[in-house]
Amino acid sequence: MNVIKKKICFSFVLAGLLVPSVQAFVFKINAPPARLYVDDFGAVGDGMQDDISAVVASIEALRDAGPGAILEFSSGKTYKLGMRPDSNFQVDLQGMTNVTVEGNGAILLNTPYRASVRMQHCDGVTVRNFEIEQAPLGYTQGIITNVSPAGGFFEMEIMEGYNPIPAGMSFLDWGAVIDPDLRRIRWDMRDHFRPESYIAVGPEQYRLYMQSGYITDLNDVHVGDIYFQPLIFNGYASNIHITNSKDCLLENVTLYSGRSSMSSRVDLNPGRITVRGFKVMVRPGSERFVSNWRDGVHCKDNRIGPIIEDCYFEALLDDSINMSQNTVMASEIISSNTFRMTKAEGPTSWTEDSSSMHAGDRIMVFYPPTGEYIGPVRVASVDSNSREIITFEEPILNVVTGRVVSGDTLSTHFYNLDMCNARYIIRNNVFKPQRRHAILARSVDGIICGNRIEGVGGNGILLENEYGGPFFAGPFPQNILVSNNTIISTHLAPVRIHSSTGVTNSRLARNIELAGNQIIGLDTSAVELDNAQDVAIRENNVFYEINGTEMLDPVQAVDSENIFYVPTVLRDGGFEMTFLDPDNNGYEYCPEGLPWTFSPLAGYTESSTAYTSGNPPPPEGDQVLLLKGAASAFQPVTLSEGSYTVALYAAQRKNFGDQIQQMKVLLNGVSLGTFRPGTSGDYEPFESSVYTVPVRSTCILKLEALLNIDETLFIDDVRINKQ
């Protein structure tokens, strides 16, 4: 009888003969996702009226609307957000699933007493297309008018348009002195200063006394320099915080000014988080010298590493991307396999949200004095009443208790291999001059590729762990690919790989590959290795900035072993280096700053552009060489004595009719063969005839299209093979 009833109900559905309750159910299933507008809740968006109540109401309505709902802000408007009494975050998304907050380019004008955006306990949530500003700014800046190393102070006058130091603000955190012409910190000067105290010496004029460790550095400070001073309003909550969430996206958000804290923080997430198109930058046309005081994207204790792609960072006073896990120590030994744990960040008593260990997790135990580690050891259980009490499946011996405080080099470290940002991806980002490192990664199993790094004050890419000083972070960098990045004019080594241990031969930074990178350096080494092993460095292009000559010995290795180094023969044979694209159309004729030299109508193109949209994906990467008409590209290559062939893939343009373009490969003007791919548009392999080099010399490799007609050839994955 039940089966018959089900069949009858199904027949009624098909016939449209529904009782009202079923009709309502069907209507709800077929209804389009709810689309809400913040202006309908009373927001004005004129930059004057406080819209915080309307924004909070619209977020509550978004929660009630459920999965698929979209909350929209209006393009061209500025939403002033004053004090929100019930949360430290103005756009606070809690426990939401598959909803979107669409900014449409609107500006969030935020008070520095509150952070901007939080996604917590969210699944599939997207926040995109906003600009964020602070009113008032979360910092001040002034012109240095007097410097007295003997007195231990300098004086500054607040610049027009910047606020004085608020009355009653007794504590000033560290700031920085900026060269007004370079618009960055001079590299021969201390990169930060810590005030001890300050006094007003005139209208918007202050004397800042330095802490004792910074007084001698005042000798490098000049009258006329700019001093940036962060102002701390209501703690250090990050401007954007994504936590305890999964499958969430932050996209096309620009932070022009933030409260004095991290630009964004991604931590304790059980699933993948993507940060795409995030920009931390100085507002164009302003007199600002700093975009934000602390890190651009700060990642901690994620079960799977985030994807950070297509982002832009400039003028920060900390690292652009910082990837690590909190160091955990045992504050109390309860038994041989049970310990009370502690960490520097987070509450003393752990919660489900803040805990750094869960049942079943794999833990690495590190003993700094000896450089030894054991594990992984699995967590057997977590005390439900005191989550910082952890029991392991087996005893852990010789544990030295500690509290994760500066100066501690003896206590045992615990790192959760299931919460260390493994499988992170950092790709296709741009890093401009700033105070510290572009990419600092203390995690395992990562990919760093396609990034462009210029003029940063620290390392371009730093892979290391850290302990004993003010910061504790790990684990050791292992199983990482660094490929096809461009690194130019960094103050410290462009790439540094290091493991910090109590001994010099533990070599816990390991299994790392550097391939296909272009490095233009200021110093004698492009890659520094310290206490590392199993590092492959192959086919990177390394040159001195001062004269453009090749670095013949670009690797400096200390206490390291099993270093595999293969010098480059051909630079960017896959055409994957980042190129300037002013028109944003995905291709560029004669792009500058690349190892190839181009004739007119030759250049780089991405796949799926107006040229390549009809072709399949290229065999290597996402970019190819474009030769239109009788165009050509060449570069010098240094070849040792021997015989060589040139191998490549080529394809006809497919979205412009059947084409018959032909190409030639030349070395030192000698033709090594011609090739005409078929009309299918597929990339077809070609290998040239043999060219013999009698003695080591520099040769010119040229790739040339032969027919001076409106037809185009694409080339990819060019290799010079020694026979």
RONU-388838 format. One line per field, with one value per residue (C-alpha): x, y, z; residue in one letter. Coordinates in pm, whole numbers. Layout:
<rs>
c1	(X	...)
c2	(Y	...)
c3	(Z	...)
res	(a	...)
</rs>
This chain:
<rs>
c1	(0	286	437	105	71	418	337	11	184	448	177	13	342	383	25	52	-225	-68	-208	-103	167	333	298	485	759	803	804	1080	1297	1261	1290	1604	1860	1768	1937	1953	2066	2222	2060	1716	1806	1869	2230	2297	2658	2746	3054	2888	2599	2692	2564	2674	2320	2198	2497	2441	2071	2147	2395	2131	1892	2162	2194	1817	1803	2034	2248	2274	2181	2373	2409	2503	2654	2618	2892	3039	2924	3120	2967	3083	3094	3105	3126	2952	2875	2821	3131	3489	3423	3194	3106	3087	2981	2925	2818	2701	2696	2721	2642	2812	2878	2925	3085	3061	3366	3210	3430	3401	3507	3588	3668	4010	3843	3688	3820	3657	3560	3542	3437	3411	3254	3164	3143	3153	3127	3261	3345	3456	3498	3550	3790	3870	3975	3997	3859	4051	4362	4507	4842	5005	5313	5533	5843	6150	6268	6545	6761	6964	7151	7308	6965	6821	6535	6412	6139	5871	5594	5270	5209	4901	4600	4725	4597	4804	4881	4557	4568	4611	4769	5049	5195	5346	5439	5732	5737	5967	6169	6106	6327	6092	6270	6306	5962	6098	6337	6701	6881	7169	6930	6752	6428	6217	6233	6072	5973	6020	5805	5701	5612	5444	5684	5444	5118	5122	5495	5639	5966	5999	6254	6385	6438	6802	6864	6772	6955	7276	7066	6954	7287	7142	6822	6812	6617	6349	6290	5933	5837	5543	5383	5107	4831	4673	4297	4125	4375	4531	4243	4330	4155	4026	4003	3908	3900	3743	3604	3638	3601	3579	3697	3826	3844	3934	3948	4184	4312	4431	4459	4396	4387	4732	4732	4758	4608	4450	4476	4389	4405	4267	4068	3969	3935	4088	4074	4145	4272	4257	4322	4381	4570	4749	4871	4903	4605	4718	4765	4797	5097	5106	5432	5302	5009	4982	5185	5182	5164	4964	4834	4926	4852	4859	4756	4543	4462	4518	4724	4552	4574	4707	4702	4694	4751	4949	5154	5349	5481	5408	5615	5607	5605	5366	5288	5375	5298	5366	5237	5242	5511	5352	5536	5453	5400	5343	5431	5132	5261	5501	5238	5011	5104	4947	5029	5075	5142	5234	4919	4573	4419	4591	4291	4231	3885	3750	3814	4163	4308	4628	4585	4294	4249	4420	4656	5020	5271	5640	5847	6161	6449	6634	6957	7040	6858	6677	6311	6084	5748	5499	5333	4953	4724	4518	4277	4208	4070	3712	3726	4078	4158	4520	4574	4686	4742	4953	4938	5290	5528	5740	6068	6309	6054	6176	5885	5855	5626	5718	5897	6186	6528	6409	6634	6605	6235	6088	5870	5555	5435	5108	5174	4798	4770	5080	4934	5044	4975	4974	4995	5140	5123	5114	5142	5329	5546	5682	5922	5840	6021	6065	6024	5791	5724	5814	5713	5772	5546	5568	5439	5406	5423	5559	5538	5495	5542	5720	5921	6095	6294	6182	6386	6431	6454	6243	6159	6260	6204	6295	6178	6239	6276	6464	6398	6076	5907	5859	5726	5764	5779	6078	6037	6026	5884	5855	5870	5985	5948	5917	5939	6106	6305	6475	6691	6614	6811	6885	6943	6672	6619	6724	6664	6754	6680	6739	6853	7091	7355	7486	7449	7088	6979	6604	6521	6512	6363	6326	6349	6424	6360	6315	6336	6479	6689	6854	7061	7268	7511	7741	7488	7130	7052	7168	7152	7216	7178	6983	6996	6842	6801	6780	6866	6822	6794	6751	6859	7074	7229	7387	7172	7469	7592	7355	7626	7553	7630	7857	7850	7508	7469	7621	7589	7685	7654	7446	7473	7335	7287	7210	7293	7228	7309	7075	7136	6819	6622	6243	6212	5855	5767	5615	5778	5543	5515	5370	5030	4906	4597	4509	4429	4656	4919	5190	5415	5782	5735	6023	6224	6236	6536	6409	6453	6163	6103	5773	5470	5653	5579	5414	5051	4850	4618	4254	4331	4211	4501	4498	4130	4093	4396	4421	4623	4998	5217	5400	5247	4992	5191	5353	5565	5364	5516	5293	5396	5774	5838	6123	6265	6619	6842	7211	7291	7621	7708	8003	8191	7966	7679	7325	6976	6683	6348	6016	5643	5467	5107	4920	4668	4330	4064	4146	4095	4336	4689	5013	5277	5626	5919	6297	6541	6887	7198	7459	7283	7301	6964	6893	6568	6224	5889	5526	5270	4942	4622	4456	4590	4744	5095	5328	5684	5990	6359	6628	6939	7264	7480	7839	8014	8395	8475	8261	8106	7796	7565	7250	6936	6674	6319	6182	5850	5908	5589	5525	5147	4873	4919	5046	5251	5273	5586	5630	5864	6187	6481	6847	6953	7312	7375)
c2	(0	239	179	255	580	689	616	810	1111	1103	1098	1399	1587	1525	1632	1945	1821	1908	1976	2319	2186	1997	2297	2510	2250	2232	2612	2636	2385	2562	2919	3110	3187	3483	3807	4069	4431	4609	4935	4779	4753	5127	5161	5491	5446	5817	5786	6009	5818	5528	5218	4958	4879	4821	4599	4389	4350	4246	3983	3836	3823	3650	3387	3334	3312	3010	2835	3005	3350	3659	3988	4279	4619	4895	4985	5332	5371	5417	5247	5407	5146	5278	5088	4751	4658	4284	4181	4284	4232	4453	4194	3892	3572	3298	2943	3014	2775	2852	3223	3517	3873	4070	4412	4526	4745	4930	5083	4975	5279	5118	5242	5117	5003	4715	4463	4436	4078	3741	3401	3152	2805	2869	2630	2747	3119	3386	3751	3951	4283	4529	4811	4868	5197	5322	5646	5760	5582	5316	5493	5829	5951	6255	6427	6388	6737	6663	6360	6330	6001	6143	6216	5890	6052	6204	6462	6461	6683	6513	6548	6727	6499	6261	6245	6330	6057	6019	6168	5901	5643	5544	5258	5289	4968	4956	5182	5240	5518	5556	5727	5976	5945	5567	5532	5242	5171	5230	4900	5039	5143	4957	4823	4914	5131	5076	5391	5389	5698	6022	6379	6658	6944	7157	7146	6801	6776	6493	6376	5996	5841	5505	5189	5129	4871	5121	5438	5384	5321	5684	5772	5641	5849	6174	6493	6481	6106	5988	5807	5563	5498	5238	5325	5032	5059	4780	4498	4319	4137	4092	4308	3996	3663	3325	3056	2718	2709	2520	2580	2957	3226	3579	3737	4077	4261	4560	4683	5042	5098	4869	4872	4806	4428	4152	4243	3898	3582	3229	2981	2663	2578	2213	2263	2455	2835	3037	3394	3527	3876	4019	4347	4524	4852	5225	5416	5567	5944	5953	6066	5737	5546	5224	5004	4807	4742	4362	4053	4044	3685	3518	3144	2924	2571	2483	2118	2186	2477	2769	2866	3222	3337	3647	3876	4201	4326	4648	4875	4639	4651	4275	3960	3951	3579	3395	3023	2832	2634	2737	2568	2362	2272	2056	2281	1977	1607	1414	1070	928	964	1240	1608	1946	2154	2525	2753	3117	3215	3142	3092	2901	2668	2525	2501	2293	2594	2683	2338	2248	1872	1634	1260	1070	1355	1279	1468	1527	1571	1784	1810	2137	2077	1762	1844	1509	1442	1141	1051	1077	982	968	1144	881	1117	1475	1551	1673	1905	2041	2013	2114	1777	1537	1161	986	626	562	711	1012	1018	1294	1574	1909	2130	2491	2790	2910	3224	3414	3271	2912	2686	2371	2281	2006	2110	1935	1994	1860	1724	1730	2103	2248	2398	2098	2115	2494	2671	3021	3119	3410	3682	4013	4148	4503	4681	4627	4583	4206	3879	3825	3457	3302	2935	2708	2433	2110	1989	2317	2473	2825	2908	3188	3473	3803	3950	4287	4498	4347	4426	4064	3737	3680	3326	3205	2840	2776	2704	2942	2925	3076	3439	3634	3391	3014	2853	2532	2260	2217	2300	1974	1850	2190	2291	2646	2698	2964	3259	3590	3742	4079	4300	4165	4306	3960	3642	3588	3233	3099	2745	2681	2452	2592	2320	2284	2121	2202	1866	1765	1902	1888	2121	1870	1743	2086	2166	2501	2489	2737	3050	3380	3554	3893	3947	4212	3985	3697	3421	3376	3071	3022	2674	2629	2293	2146	1834	1678	2008	2008	2336	2306	2529	2856	3179	3383	3721	4019	4329	4563	4446	4172	3905	3549	3430	3136	3014	3120	2870	2914	2599	2573	2249	2102	1784	1609	1932	1863	2161	2180	2515	2651	2632	2796	3051	3028	2774	2717	3087	3087	3396	3671	3943	4291	4306	4668	4587	4290	4086	3794	3858	4115	4189	4249	4221	4363	4206	3856	3649	3647	3935	3984	4129	4314	4081	3833	3795	3589	3482	3293	3014	3109	3457	3611	3424	3089	3033	2776	2570	2301	2372	2395	2100	2291	2555	2812	3041	3008	3206	3389	3444	3636	3692	3676	3741	3594	3562	3489	3462	3391	3051	2930	2580	2367	2155	1891	1823	1954	1942	2177	2017	2202	2189	2409	2465	2670	2926	2754	3023	3213	2952	2682	2824	2715	2917	2763	2805	2766	2693	2853	2839	3105	3168	2803	2655	2333	2261	2395	2277	2328	2195	2060	2262	2088	2341	2065	2111	1883	1786	1883	1809	1981	1843	1831	2138	2086	2330	2285	2480	2637	2951	3168	3094	3266	3051	3195	3079	3233	3228	3223	3344	3717	3676	3723	3380	3289	3009	2913	2751	2590	2376	2458	2249	2222	1860	1750	1437)
c3	(0	77	-264	-433	-239	-346	-709	-687	-529	-801	-1069	-909	-915	-1285	-1351	-1142	-910	-577	-237	-102	130	-155	-386	-132	-111	-489	-515	-258	-442	-776	-645	-752	-481	-262	-366	-93	-116	178	68	126	495	526	415	236	123	112	333	594	750	977	793	1048	1172	816	737	1049	967	609	730	960	665	459	729	732	350	359	96	-241	-109	-223	-35	-262	-191	-451	-695	-649	-289	33	337	661	938	1293	1620	1621	1982	1942	1744	1679	1304	1098	831	1061	884	1140	1063	707	411	39	57	-115	-7	-332	-294	-659	-592	-297	-26	338	541	872	1220	1338	1662	1466	1214	873	775	946	814	1101	1096	733	440	79	162	-77	-1	-303	-480	-193	-115	252	414	772	915	1104	982	1209	1207	1173	988	1020	891	1114	1207	1457	1543	1865	1909	2224	2367	2241	2052	1732	1678	1413	1288	1183	810	684	668	937	1292	1599	1848	2048	2397	2659	2426	2661	2456	2110	1928	1685	1382	1086	925	550	293	118	-216	-223	-59	145	430	338	349	554	832	1115	970	1276	1588	1928	2120	2497	2550	2383	2468	2275	2195	1993	1797	1632	1708	1915	2061	2059	2294	2175	2377	2466	2193	1922	2025	1829	1515	1530	1366	1038	1060	862	903	635	667	723	1041	1034	1373	1413	1658	1837	1879	2073	2032	1736	1563	1194	937	761	945	797	1065	1148	793	465	92	139	-103	-50	-395	-539	-208	-184	152	112	486	779	1153	1297	1274	1014	678	675	881	770	1058	1211	900	838	461	172	176	-139	-135	-490	-620	-269	-284	-2	-144	-101	-240	-572	-555	-176	30	218	244	405	304	629	940	958	732	410	444	774	776	1086	1180	876	801	434	313	143	-222	-251	-611	-831	-531	-507	-212	-169	107	397	715	763	549	254	300	621	639	962	1256	1619	1821	2098	2418	2717	3019	3244	3224	3360	3256	3000	2729	2868	2876	2936	2627	2567	2269	2228	2035	2166	2510	2788	2803	2459	2305	2017	1790	1916	1982	1799	1846	1791	1833	1553	1455	1370	1584	1521	1839	1804	2053	1972	2165	1967	1642	1663	1608	1643	1500	1380	1709	1703	1947	2128	2304	2406	2751	2696	2999	2944	2574	2629	2802	2530	2551	2287	2172	2300	2557	2460	2650	2751	2717	2850	2958	2850	2790	2436	2555	2400	2484	2529	2322	2535	2562	2345	2049	1924	1566	1429	1080	1015	1094	927	605	398	23	19	-319	-367	-732	-974	-710	-738	-455	-467	-225	142	472	504	316	23	106	442	462	762	632	432	95	-89	-435	-492	-861	-1112	-863	-935	-647	-673	-428	-98	212	320	128	-178	-64	282	379	742	1095	1384	1761	2054	1965	1979	1737	1743	1426	1232	1125	897	528	335	4	-166	-532	-614	-988	-1257	-1019	-1106	-818	-865	-639	-293	0	140	-59	-321	-191	149	279	641	933	1280	1522	1810	1588	1243	1074	1140	799	855	565	283	-42	-203	-574	-735	-1110	-1391	-1178	-1302	-1038	-1079	-767	-599	-416	-493	-422	-534	-321	38	191	562	738	445	233	-78	-262	-642	-815	-1188	-1491	-1305	-1476	-1242	-1324	-1153	-1159	-1182	-1523	-1640	-1643	-1540	-1186	-1249	-887	-754	-468	-122	88	457	657	374	171	-135	-327	-693	-913	-1289	-1450	-1709	-2080	-2205	-2007	-1998	-2273	-2152	-2184	-1834	-1685	-1578	-1841	-1823	-1988	-1983	-2190	-1969	-2280	-2200	-2468	-2539	-2834	-2746	-2366	-2164	-1885	-2034	-2151	-2510	-2753	-2992	-3337	-3393	-3379	-3156	-2786	-2512	-2494	-2238	-2339	-2411	-2547	-2873	-3035	-2858	-2772	-3052	-2951	-2684	-2369	-2435	-2341	-2067	-1840	-1952	-2184	-2526	-2771	-3036	-3383	-3624	-3984	-4026	-3658	-3455	-3105	-2996	-2688	-2620	-2469	-2330	-2452	-2352	-2605	-2760	-3001	-2949	-3091	-3027	-2938	-2915	-2971	-3227	-3336	-3594	-3472	-3489	-3435	-3756	-4025	-4142	-4137	-4303	-4117	-4116	-3876	-3873	-3589	-3606	-3389	-3464	-3793	-3900	-3994	-3806	-3986	-4074	-3948	-4048	-3797	-3928	-3944	-3646	-3396	-3186	-3050	-3247	-3153	-3355	-3307	-3509	-3673	-3476	-3408	-3287	-3051	-3069	-2748	-2474	-2621	-2633	-2924	-3046	-3057	-3292	-3357	-3675	-3862	-4236	-4408	-4403	-4404	-4144	-3994	-3649	-3497	-3129	-2980	-2637	-2428	-2612	-2495	-2595	-2565	-2547	-2752)
res	(m	n	v	i	k	k	k	i	c	f	s	f	v	l	a	g	l	l	v	p	s	v	q	a	f	v	f	k	i	n	a	p	p	a	r	l	y	v	d	d	f	g	a	v	g	d	g	m	q	d	d	i	s	a	v	v	a	s	i	e	a	l	r	d	a	g	p	g	a	i	l	e	f	s	s	g	k	t	y	k	l	g	m	r	p	d	s	n	f	q	v	d	l	q	g	m	t	n	v	t	v	e	g	n	g	a	i	l	l	n	t	p	y	r	a	s	v	r	m	q	h	c	d	g	v	t	v	r	n	f	e	i	e	q	a	p	l	g	y	t	q	g	i	i	t	n	v	s	p	a	g	g	f	f	e	m	e	i	m	e	g	y	n	p	i	p	a	g	m	s	f	l	d	w	g	a	v	i	d	p	d	l	r	r	i	r	w	d	m	r	d	h	f	r	p	e	s	y	i	a	v	g	p	e	q	y	r	l	y	m	q	s	g	y	i	t	d	l	n	d	v	h	v	g	d	i	y	f	q	p	l	i	f	n	g	y	a	s	n	i	h	i	t	n	s	k	d	c	l	l	e	n	v	t	l	y	s	g	r	s	s	m	s	s	r	v	d	l	n	p	g	r	i	t	v	r	g	f	k	v	m	v	r	p	g	s	e	r	f	v	s	n	w	r	d	g	v	h	c	k	d	n	r	i	g	p	i	i	e	d	c	y	f	e	a	l	l	d	d	s	i	n	m	s	q	n	t	v	m	a	s	e	i	i	s	s	n	t	f	r	m	t	k	a	e	g	p	t	s	w	t	e	d	s	s	s	m	h	a	g	d	r	i	m	v	f	y	p	p	t	g	e	y	i	g	p	v	r	v	a	s	v	d	s	n	s	r	e	i	i	t	f	e	e	p	i	l	n	v	v	t	g	r	v	v	s	g	d	t	l	s	t	h	f	y	n	l	d	m	c	n	a	r	y	i	i	r	n	n	v	f	k	p	q	r	r	h	a	i	l	a	r	s	v	d	g	i	i	c	g	n	r	i	e	g	v	g	g	n	g	i	l	l	e	n	e	y	g	g	p	f	f	a	g	p	f	p	q	n	i	l	v	s	n	n	t	i	i	s	t	h	l	a	p	v	r	i	h	s	s	t	g	v	t	n	s	r	l	a	r	n	i	e	l	a	g	n	q	i	i	g	l	d	t	s	a	v	e	l	d	n	a	q	d	v	a	i	r	e	n	n	v	f	y	e	i	n	g	t	e	m	l	d	p	v	q	a	v	d	s	e	n	i	f	y	v	p	t	v	l	r	d	g	g	f	e	m	t	f	l	d	p	d	n	n	g	y	e	y	c	p	e	g	l	p	w	t	f	s	p	l	a	g	y	t	e	s	s	t	a	y	t	s	g	n	p	p	p	p	e	g	d	q	v	l	l	l	k	g	a	a	s	a	f	q	p	v	t	l	s	e	g	s	y	t	v	a	l	y	a	a	q	r	k	n	f	g	d	q	i	q	q	m	k	v	l	l	n	g	v	s	l	g	t	f	r	p	g	t	s	g	d	y	e	p	f	e	s	s	v	y	t	v	p	v	r	s	t	c	i	l	k	l	e	a	l	l	n	i	d	e	t	l	f	i	d	d	v	r	i	n	k	q)
</rs>
